[in-house]
């Protein structure tokens, strides 16, 4: 309902203008911040030159020259588009009767309604259905927030295919309720979330309760979620973290976050940490009873049994885990040794899926960094896995700071970074090389 939102925002702006009874004036104070980037990269495939203007923000404050009337203030934030033009990101304005925040993007309100993809730190894929959003606040009702999220496509809905949410705090709890239509049906789904903390003295758990009616495919079904979780430390070093969850049909929520899932279980995280210098020992288990099916199941994962030995400048770390101590599962093993001082840092780490089969490792990785001079840094990584081909990768890298803003870097080897994690663990068959000149400056 793009037209409705556009008209609504425009109407509110006009209302605020008349309430202020003053013309708008653009002041001379404009503040810019951002980063200028330039790079020249030479590789075996040729030369690439790139320049960009990133993270640029221009704050322009304009509004009535006097606050003797309604005192409406409009703040607009702009970001670059194509490195040249500025595009509108948001508008904030207020009157004695209401305040409003309009955004050309979505606004997060609740994991049950405005989903996030937490693994990738971005909006959930389903939220591409929405674009503009508007938030209202009412001075007469402190804490009340009303959200309107505009859908990009109306689908088959005959009326109101967008989302409306209301958020309000009550006695330490936050209530979020709302309704929406996916655009594929004429049915409107709705629900409410209550979230807050309980106080039982030494134990102050968090409580989340959600309930709603959603389209189950053959009709409306009830989706619900009850989570009670917290932690307490009865003695030094010991932490207990009980969790109770009772949830069903959450998979049918169209715009939920990735951390919202079905489940019916009780678990108790038990963590104990103690230090006998220079050794720190940590043990963590999480017994769990899952009653989602007719026959409850009990598991006892060993999340961590580790030892960290800090003998500066050397540190040793070893950890083992087990998915379920009640069944015949292998113990994993991870070990790392590292050294660090002002000029040199080096580390070797390795991982095994089964600690009884040390010859069958998951990987062995080594890294070293040498600060040869204040301007020159030398680095190298090696990575070994068990595979029929491409089982070993290496690289050598150098970075020279010509000035604080200008750097010259070089790379050679078969080991490159993983695009998702940035870690050097992708092994290529043939070596590659590059020389890169970069300039970066912030203003």
KEPA-82866 format. One record per residue (C-alpha): residue in three letters; x, y, z. Coordinates in pm, 1 decimal. Layout:
// residues N
 residu        X        Y        Z
    Ala        X        Y        Z
...
***
This chain:
// residues 443
 residu        X        Y        Z
    Unk      0.0      0.0      0.0
    Unk    269.2    238.0   -111.2
    Unk     30.3    514.7   -206.5
    Unk   -139.6    507.6    133.0
    Unk    190.4    541.2    320.5
    Unk    311.7    819.2     91.8
    Unk    -10.9   1014.6    134.6
    Unk     -5.9    956.8    509.6
    Unk    349.7   1085.5    551.2
    Unk    281.1   1383.8    328.6
    Unk    -34.4   1465.9    524.3
    Unk    149.4   1454.0    856.2
    Unk    423.1   1679.7    723.2
    Unk    163.8   1932.9    607.6
    Unk    -15.4   1913.5    942.7
    Unk    312.7   1985.9   1122.0
    Unk    388.8   2276.2    888.3
    Unk     57.9   2443.3    959.6
    Unk     89.5   2372.6   1330.4
    Unk    424.3   2551.6   1333.3
    Unk    285.2   2845.9   1134.2
    Unk    637.4   2915.6   1006.1
    Unk    804.9   2862.5    670.3
    Unk   1083.7   2607.4    636.6
    Unk   1437.5   2740.2    596.0
    Unk   1751.8   2546.3    504.6
    Unk   2032.1   2647.4    740.0
    Unk   2398.1   2687.1    640.7
    Unk   2527.6   2426.3    885.8
    Unk   2567.8   2099.9    700.1
    Unk   2784.9   1827.0    853.3
    Unk   2944.8   1559.2    636.0
    Unk   3122.3   1242.0    746.0
    Unk   3247.1    948.7    541.7
    Unk   3539.7    759.5    395.9
    Unk   3724.4    794.9     65.2
    Unk   3873.8    475.8    -76.2
    Unk   4105.9    419.1   -371.6
    Unk   4276.7     98.5   -477.7
    Unk   4504.1    -10.9   -759.0
    Unk   4536.1   -389.9   -774.3
    Unk   4777.5   -578.2   -997.6
    Unk   4719.7   -954.4  -1035.1
    Unk   4810.9  -1223.3  -1285.2
    Unk   4487.9  -1138.6  -1467.4
    Unk   4560.3   -768.1  -1513.1
    Unk   4511.4   -435.0  -1342.2
    Unk   4202.5   -313.1  -1156.3
    Unk   4147.0     44.2  -1042.6
    Unk   3866.1    138.0   -810.2
    Unk   3756.9    442.7   -616.5
    Unk   3461.5    492.1   -390.5
    Unk   3295.9    719.3   -141.3
    Unk   3147.6    515.8    142.4
    Unk   2958.1    567.9    465.1
    Unk   2887.8    927.9    373.2
    Unk   2624.1   1100.0    580.2
    Unk   2504.7   1455.4    546.2
    Unk   2292.4   1596.2    824.9
    Unk   2076.5   1888.2    719.8
    Unk   1856.3   2040.7    986.0
    Unk   1567.0   2248.3    864.9
    Unk   1247.2   2357.5   1027.4
    Unk   1071.3   2664.4   1165.5
    Unk   1301.2   2950.3   1263.6
    Unk   1115.3   2989.4   1591.5
    Unk    997.1   2740.9   1852.5
    Unk    725.2   2967.2   1981.8
    Unk    456.4   2772.3   1797.6
    Unk    427.5   2394.4   1769.1
    Unk    803.7   2361.8   1745.7
    Unk    797.4   2100.1   1470.2
    Unk   1147.5   1989.1   1369.2
    Unk   1232.5   1789.8   1062.2
    Unk   1562.8   1600.3   1046.3
    Unk   1661.6   1432.8    725.0
    Unk   1958.6   1200.7    691.1
    Unk   2107.1   1131.2    350.5
    Unk   2349.9    872.0    220.8
    Unk   2525.7    860.3   -117.2
    Unk   2386.4    684.4   -419.9
    Unk   2635.3    604.6   -688.8
    Unk   2893.2    811.7   -506.1
    Unk   2734.8   1130.2   -633.9
    Unk   2370.8   1174.5   -539.7
    Unk   2221.5   1173.5   -192.8
    Unk   1913.2    964.9   -122.9
    Unk   1661.0   1010.7    154.2
    Unk   1688.0    761.7    439.3
    Unk   1457.7    897.4    705.9
    Unk   1248.7   1187.9    828.1
    Unk   1186.1   1267.6   1194.0
    Unk    932.0   1526.0   1300.5
    Unk    712.9   1603.1   1597.7
    Unk    424.9   1819.2   1718.7
    Unk    269.0   1857.8   2064.2
    Unk     20.8   1589.3   1960.3
    Unk    238.6   1319.5   1800.6
    Unk    588.3   1233.0   1687.8
    Unk    678.1   1037.8   1377.4
    Unk    978.2    865.0   1226.1
    Unk    959.7    770.4    859.9
    Unk   1223.1    539.2    712.2
    Unk   1277.6    422.3    356.9
    Unk   1384.9     91.2    513.0
    Unk   1220.4   -146.5    756.9
    Unk   1220.1    -94.4   1134.1
    Unk   1281.2   -377.4   1380.3
    Unk   1007.6   -424.6   1637.2
    Unk    986.6   -794.7   1730.8
    Unk   1144.9  -1124.8   1627.5
    Unk    797.1  -1266.4   1569.7
    Unk    693.8   -994.6   1323.3
    Unk   1000.2   -818.5   1177.7
    Unk   1246.9  -1097.5   1119.7
    Unk   1625.2  -1076.4   1129.3
    Unk   1881.0  -1320.9    990.6
    Unk   2114.8  -1316.7   1288.7
    Unk   2370.6  -1553.0   1136.7
    Unk   2440.2  -1301.3    859.5
    Unk   2346.4   -984.3   1050.6
    Unk   2079.2   -874.8    804.4
    Unk   1704.6   -877.5    752.0
    Unk   1544.8  -1219.3    708.3
    Unk   1481.5  -1312.3    345.8
    Unk   1105.0  -1291.0    395.5
    Unk   1133.8   -923.8    494.9
    Unk   1207.2   -830.7    134.4
    Unk    826.8   -807.4    117.7
    Unk    854.7   -476.9    303.7
    Unk   1019.2   -146.0    223.1
    Unk    909.7    183.3    379.4
    Unk    804.1    207.0    742.7
    Unk    655.4    464.2    977.2
    Unk    660.0    491.3   1357.0
    Unk    423.7    706.9   1565.6
    Unk    466.0    815.3   1925.6
    Unk    209.6    999.5   2134.8
    Unk    324.0   1238.0   2410.4
    Unk     -8.4   1183.1   2583.9
    Unk     70.2    808.6   2616.7
    Unk    439.2    776.4   2714.2
    Unk    602.1    462.0   2577.9
    Unk    335.5    386.1   2317.3
    Unk    474.4    320.1   1967.6
    Unk    269.1    241.2   1658.1
    Unk    444.8     97.5   1352.3
    Unk    327.4     74.2    993.9
    Unk    535.6   -138.1    751.5
    Unk    457.1    -99.8    383.9
    Unk    459.4   -406.6    158.0
    Unk    621.7   -382.2   -182.2
    Unk    363.7   -612.3   -342.7
    Unk     -5.4   -632.8   -265.6
    Unk    -40.5   -992.1   -388.5
    Unk   -397.1  -1123.4   -386.5
    Unk   -513.3   -928.0    -82.9
    Unk   -828.4   -730.4   -147.7
    Unk   -759.4   -477.4    128.0
    Unk   -479.0   -383.5    361.8
    Unk   -192.4   -620.1    287.4
    Unk     58.8   -431.3    502.9
    Unk    165.1   -472.3    867.5
    Unk     58.1   -268.4   1170.3
    Unk    224.8   -320.2   1510.0
    Unk    168.1   -160.8   1848.6
    Unk    438.6   -161.5   2117.1
    Unk    378.3    -60.0   2477.9
    Unk    560.6   -111.8   2810.0
    Unk    360.5   -223.4   3113.3
    Unk    507.5   -284.1   3460.9
    Unk    847.7   -390.0   3336.3
    Unk    712.5   -592.1   3044.8
    Unk    699.9   -495.7   2677.7
    Unk    391.4   -587.7   2477.7
    Unk    398.3   -603.0   2097.6
    Unk     82.6   -686.3   1908.0
    Unk    -16.1   -656.7   1547.2
    Unk   -165.9   -789.1   1230.0
    Unk    -54.9   -842.3    871.7
    Unk   -147.6  -1012.2    548.5
    Unk    106.2  -1206.4    343.7
    Unk    -60.7  -1083.3     26.7
    Unk   -134.7  -1436.3    -87.9
    Unk   -469.5  -1471.1     90.6
    Unk   -755.7  -1259.2    211.5
    Unk   -689.9  -1378.5    566.4
    Unk   -523.2  -1147.5    814.7
    Unk   -284.4  -1311.1   1059.1
    Unk   -235.9  -1158.0   1400.3
    Unk    -53.1  -1212.3   1727.1
    Unk    100.0  -1060.8   2038.7
    Unk    427.3  -1093.1   2228.9
    Unk    489.2  -1019.1   2597.2
    Unk    848.4   -995.1   2709.7
    Unk   1010.0   -905.3   3039.7
    Unk   1190.1  -1025.2   3352.4
    Unk   1061.1  -1189.3   3669.1
    Unk   1215.3  -1137.4   4010.9
    Unk   1246.7  -1440.5   4240.1
    Unk   1520.5  -1296.4   4454.8
    Unk   1848.2  -1467.6   4361.5
    Unk   1692.0  -1589.6   4037.0
    Unk   1563.3  -1331.7   3788.0
    Unk   1460.3  -1519.0   3472.2
    Unk   1346.0  -1367.4   3144.6
    Unk    997.7  -1454.4   3023.0
    Unk    873.0  -1441.5   2664.0
    Unk    518.1  -1535.0   2569.7
    Unk    379.3  -1521.1   2215.7
    Unk     43.8  -1623.8   2078.6
    Unk   -117.6  -1573.8   1742.6
    Unk   -343.6  -1703.4   1468.9
    Unk   -167.7  -1788.1   1142.6
    Unk   -253.0  -1954.9    814.9
    Unk   -171.6  -2324.2    851.0
    Unk   -237.1  -2409.6    488.0
    Unk   -580.1  -2565.2    538.5
    Unk   -707.8  -2305.8    781.6
    Unk   -608.6  -2086.6   1070.9
    Unk   -399.4  -2246.0   1345.1
    Unk   -265.4  -2123.7   1676.9
    Unk    103.1  -2042.7   1696.6
    Unk    248.0  -2003.9   2043.7
    Unk    579.7  -1973.6   2220.3
    Unk    661.8  -1972.2   2591.8
    Unk   1023.9  -1929.4   2698.5
    Unk   1142.5  -1899.3   3056.7
    Unk   1519.0  -1874.8   3093.9
    Unk   1778.1  -1724.0   3320.3
    Unk   2100.9  -1784.7   3505.1
    Unk   2231.1  -1776.6   3858.4
    Unk   2564.6  -1835.1   4031.9
    Unk   2511.4  -2004.0   4369.9
    Unk   2886.7  -2031.6   4429.3
    Unk   3193.4  -1874.0   4273.9
    Unk   3273.8  -2023.6   3936.5
    Unk   2947.0  -2214.8   3901.6
    Unk   2671.0  -2089.8   3669.6
    Unk   2332.6  -2256.2   3629.4
    Unk   2118.5  -2160.6   3329.1
    Unk   1777.2  -2333.3   3323.2
    Unk   1550.4  -2297.8   3019.8
    Unk   1190.5  -2401.1   2962.8
    Unk   1043.0  -2377.4   2612.3
    Unk    700.5  -2473.6   2483.6
    Unk    633.6  -2371.8   2122.7
    Unk    435.5  -2490.8   1823.0
    Unk    353.2  -2371.7   1470.1
    Unk    617.7  -2099.6   1480.5
    Unk    741.8  -2225.6   1144.7
    Unk    419.4  -2087.5    995.1
    Unk    502.6  -1729.6   1095.0
    Unk    582.4  -1558.6    768.1
    Unk    813.3  -1283.7    891.4
    Unk    989.6  -1433.7   1194.7
    Unk   1359.3  -1408.7   1279.5
    Unk   1595.9  -1701.4   1238.5
    Unk   1610.1  -1753.6   1616.2
    Unk   1236.7  -1830.0   1638.0
    Unk   1175.3  -2205.5   1620.9
    Unk    942.3  -2476.4   1746.0
    Unk   1039.8  -2682.7   2046.7
    Unk    920.7  -2837.6   2370.2
    Unk   1194.7  -2902.2   2620.9
    Unk   1353.8  -2833.9   2955.8
    Unk   1730.5  -2785.2   2976.6
    Unk   1985.1  -2685.2   3236.7
    Unk   2316.6  -2533.1   3137.0
    Unk   2581.6  -2603.6   3400.3
    Unk   2915.2  -2424.3   3367.7
    Unk   3204.4  -2437.8   3610.6
    Unk   3525.1  -2239.3   3572.5
    Unk   3820.0  -2231.3   3807.6
    Unk   4172.2  -2094.2   3784.1
    Unk   4490.4  -2230.7   3932.7
    Unk   4738.1  -1987.2   3783.1
    Unk   4849.1  -2022.7   3513.8
    Unk   4578.4  -2283.3   3432.8
    Unk   4207.2  -2208.1   3380.9
    Unk   3971.8  -2507.0   3362.1
    Unk   3619.1  -2487.5   3218.8
    Unk   3348.3  -2752.3   3204.8
    Unk   3000.8  -2711.8   3062.1
    Unk   2717.5  -2961.2   3018.6
    Unk   2356.2  -2900.9   2917.3
    Unk   2122.8  -3187.5   3013.0
    Unk   1800.3  -3162.8   2816.7
    Unk   1463.3  -3337.2   2819.8
    Unk   1279.9  -3297.6   2490.2
    Unk    906.2  -3372.2   2501.8
    Unk    812.9  -3253.8   2150.7
    Unk    726.5  -3612.4   2053.0
    Unk    506.7  -3867.6   2227.7
    Unk    815.9  -4033.7   2374.5
    Unk   1038.5  -3782.8   2556.5
    Unk   1411.1  -3805.6   2493.4
    Unk   1697.8  -3711.3   2723.3
    Unk   2037.6  -3591.3   2607.0
    Unk   2351.0  -3485.5   2793.1
    Unk   2580.8  -3282.1   2566.4
    Unk   2930.8  -3197.7   2680.6
    Unk   2955.2  -2845.6   2541.9
    Unk   3306.2  -2786.8   2666.3
    Unk   3580.4  -2937.9   2874.5
    Unk   3883.5  -2717.7   2831.1
    Unk   4210.5  -2603.1   2978.3
    Unk   4386.1  -2275.1   2906.1
    Unk   4748.4  -2237.3   3015.6
    Unk   4882.2  -1881.2   3000.7
    Unk   5261.0  -1862.9   3034.1
    Unk   5325.9  -1520.3   2881.3
    Unk   5418.3  -1481.2   2601.0
    Unk   5301.1  -1839.9   2529.7
    Unk   4944.9  -1969.7   2559.5
    Unk   4820.9  -2327.5   2526.1
    Unk   4454.6  -2420.2   2487.1
    Unk   4285.2  -2758.6   2452.7
    Unk   3913.4  -2841.3   2438.2
    Unk   3696.6  -3147.3   2389.5
    Unk   3320.4  -3181.0   2329.0
    Unk   3062.8  -3455.9   2286.6
    Unk   2716.3  -3426.4   2134.6
    Unk   2562.3  -3668.2   2387.2
    Unk   2738.0  -3843.4   2674.0
    Unk   2447.4  -4087.7   2707.9
    Unk   2517.8  -4250.8   2371.5
    Unk   2826.5  -4378.1   2193.5
    Unk   2948.6  -4054.6   2034.9
    Unk   3311.7  -3958.2   1971.3
    Unk   3484.0  -3685.7   2167.1
    Unk   3606.4  -3401.7   1949.6
    Unk   3939.9  -3233.8   2012.7
    Unk   4070.2  -2884.4   1946.3
    Unk   4417.3  -2765.3   2040.5
    Unk   4601.8  -2437.0   1993.6
    Unk   4942.8  -2300.7   2085.3
    Unk   5023.5  -1933.3   2038.5
    Unk   5303.7  -1685.0   2100.0
    Unk   5279.7  -1305.7   2103.0
    Unk   5514.4  -1017.4   2174.9
    Unk   5563.8   -668.3   2034.0
    Unk   5732.6   -789.8   1714.2
    Unk   5615.0  -1146.0   1657.9
    Unk   5291.2  -1337.8   1688.0
    Unk   5250.6  -1699.7   1584.9
    Unk   4988.7  -1968.8   1634.0
    Unk   4924.7  -2329.9   1541.6
    Unk   4582.4  -2487.4   1589.6
    Unk   4425.0  -2818.1   1490.4
    Unk   4088.5  -2989.0   1508.1
    Unk   3978.3  -3353.4   1521.7
    Unk   3627.5  -3497.2   1490.5
    Unk   3738.4  -3800.2   1698.1
    Unk   4015.3  -3758.2   1953.5
    Unk   4095.2  -4131.3   1939.5
    Unk   4196.8  -4100.4   1574.3
    Unk   4466.1  -3834.0   1579.8
    Unk   4586.8  -3925.5   1232.0
    Unk   4249.5  -3824.2   1088.8
    Unk   4243.2  -3454.2   1163.0
    Unk   3988.6  -3203.7   1032.7
    Unk   4254.8  -2941.1    972.2
    Unk   4589.2  -2808.1   1090.5
    Unk   4652.5  -2437.8   1057.4
    Unk   4953.9  -2218.8   1119.2
    Unk   4988.7  -1840.3   1113.4
    Unk   5271.6  -1596.5   1179.8
    Unk   5292.4  -1216.2   1178.7
    Unk   5618.4  -1022.3   1201.6
    Unk   5633.3   -648.9   1267.3
    Unk   5964.3   -598.9   1089.3
    Unk   5954.5   -219.4   1117.4
    Unk   5686.7     26.3   1228.7
    Unk   5585.5     53.1    863.4
    Unk   5645.4   -305.4    739.1
    Unk   5439.2   -609.4    843.6
    Unk   5505.8   -962.6    711.0
    Unk   5249.0  -1242.5    742.6
    Unk   5206.2  -1602.6    639.6
    Unk   4941.5  -1875.0    677.6
    Unk   4944.2  -2248.3    603.6
    Unk   4643.1  -2479.0    608.1
    Unk   4637.9  -2860.9    587.6
    Unk   4337.1  -3088.1    544.7
    Unk   4285.3  -3451.7    448.0
    Unk   4172.8  -3460.9     84.3
    Unk   4262.4  -3632.5   -239.3
    Unk   4353.0  -3298.6   -402.1
    Unk   4426.7  -2948.3   -278.8
    Unk   4504.0  -3071.2     72.0
    Unk   4765.9  -2805.2    152.7
    Unk   4756.5  -2430.2    109.1
    Unk   4998.6  -2151.4    188.0
    Unk   5047.8  -1779.5    141.9
    Unk   5293.0  -1501.5    219.9
    Unk   5179.0  -1142.9    259.8
    Unk   5342.4   -808.0    315.3
    Unk   5204.0   -466.5    401.5
    Unk   5399.8   -143.0    392.3
    Unk   5250.3    179.8    524.6
    Unk   5388.0    449.8    298.0
    Unk   5185.4    706.8    491.1
    Unk   4908.6    662.8    749.6
    Unk   4657.6    675.4    461.4
    Unk   4849.0    499.8    184.0
    Unk   4940.4    130.4    202.3
    Unk   5114.8   -107.2    -34.7
    Unk   5029.8   -475.2     10.9
    Unk   5149.7   -790.2   -162.2
    Unk   5011.9  -1145.4   -168.6
    Unk   5138.0  -1476.0   -307.2
    Unk   5012.2  -1828.8   -248.8
    Unk   4737.9  -2087.6   -283.7
    Unk   4555.1  -2012.4     42.4
    Unk   4288.9  -1740.8     17.7
    Unk   4015.0  -1613.4    245.3
    Unk   3671.2  -1761.8    295.7
    Unk   3420.0  -1502.6    167.4
    Unk   3190.7  -1561.4    466.3
    Unk   3438.0  -1567.5    756.1
    Unk   3743.1  -1387.8    616.3
    Unk   3965.4  -1668.8    746.9
    Unk   4248.1  -1807.6    534.4
    Unk   4115.3  -2157.4    468.8
    Unk   4025.4  -2179.0     97.9
    Unk   4285.4  -2394.0    -80.4
    Unk   4332.2  -2330.2   -453.5
    Unk   4506.5  -2558.8   -696.6
    Unk   4733.9  -2292.7   -845.3
    Unk   4905.2  -2005.0   -666.5
    Unk   4787.7  -1651.2   -723.5
    Unk   4949.3  -1316.0   -655.6
    Unk   4856.6   -952.9   -622.4
    Unk   5007.2   -613.5   -546.4
    Unk   4769.4   -353.7   -409.6
    Unk   4805.9     17.7   -351.3
    Unk   4531.0    165.1   -135.5
    Unk   4439.2    505.7     -6.4
    Unk   4184.1    547.1    269.4
    Unk   4087.5    865.2    447.3
    Unk   3796.4    957.2    669.2
    Unk   3645.9   1300.1    706.6
***
